[in-house]
């Protein structure tokens, strides 16, 4: 068990410099989003109520960032350790079972991304002047943690299978990014045609964003959304592990 | 003698192509076992199966009598595997990489220095261990990975092309290290460096088209295949004089003309020596030769269907 934790600890301890750089970019992103969305919104729609805008956009920006970074960081990191360098072999050749490495890597990625979510939330809270209950902020973080877990699994598979970095970037910029925007990060999905809204309603990214927003702003826990996310996490975990195992062992 | 590794009908295929086909043999405990073969012969796949990183499609692998498809427990204490590619993070220092490996292996901080320091010194890494591998040369990177593999003090050491990029002096260090392990550890080594294999290996196999083309000792091989002598001549002039000499010389098997550089394949050293005696000394820039060239050996071995 100690050796299992060593994978998680080394993933974070020896990459502190890099994580600090990542967090600096996170802070820059959060400030730019605040400037670009919060402040410009007031100029474009002068009648917008600040409280309503803050309640809608705060969870939207954090959820948007969490979704983007969880997929992007995992796919790039896993691609690096399996395809660009032999770091997966550095770990595997010390006798760990593949399931241990998979679980440990997933856990270390979730810890890394949770740090991002927390830092981004704190920076944005300072910028908007607070206004949310600490308890619901904690619940919001936990919900997002569960929400992004399945994206980490998909990122794992993408990192193992996609050999070309350009394809990986295109996947992030041309699919994940617009999908996250369309899922209601910065505007309500109700603005779309009812058919599109209905389809988007069941999109995993919409479920993450709207579920997190409901929890933080309306203090309402949506059981359907939560079970949906939990089911997706469990299914993706085992499915993606099976895919990874097939790729690495055979 | 007790078998450290045993394979029973082991096969591996990628898509429909068999890379290893029905391999059955054992490797004795404490022996040094070498694998040679051309590129794509299946050496690396074979070693990945031995190191349990890859699963055989058919057959059973036994390590110390344990069926590896069922038992993976404590395999880190048993096997130390060096792949043919890098196994370090180029953006962490050499020492940080060793610390990561130590964590994975369950080596405590108090044990770390006593385990790694002698290896760092032996492989002459003291000056570069605190630098980043991105600044290392190919050979230094390989040394770092060799240290990572050896620091686990495993019973079985599996090395895939360990000499790749190493200079003469470090090759000797590694050979000496492995010679010291004779009788204590089982060493499985895949390499195309024939001279080093000759020095170290007790037994070796030649892999070809997924099967074993040769299995035995150097003595056994020499009784079947007479190794030619390959002489290398670097000459100053246009070679007209050499052409005449070669035309009249006896026992030449082949001449490979690369301009100022000529490779002459003869039956033995004596024949080559006779040729060099006929060339004016001032026309020769350098002379070298090797009686055990792996390519020559493989050519002979693989062309002889009855062998």
Interface residues (C-beta under 8 A of the other chain):
Chain A: X2 X3 X6 X7 X9 X10 X14 X15 X18 X85 X86 X87 X89 X90 X91 X92 X93 X94 X95 X96 X97 X248 X249 X250
Chain B: X51 X53 X54 X55 X57 X72 X74 X75 X76 X77 X78 X79 X80 X81 X82 X83 X85 X86 X87 X88 X89 X90 X91 X92 X96 X97 X99 X100 X101 X103 X104 X105 X106 X148 X149 X152
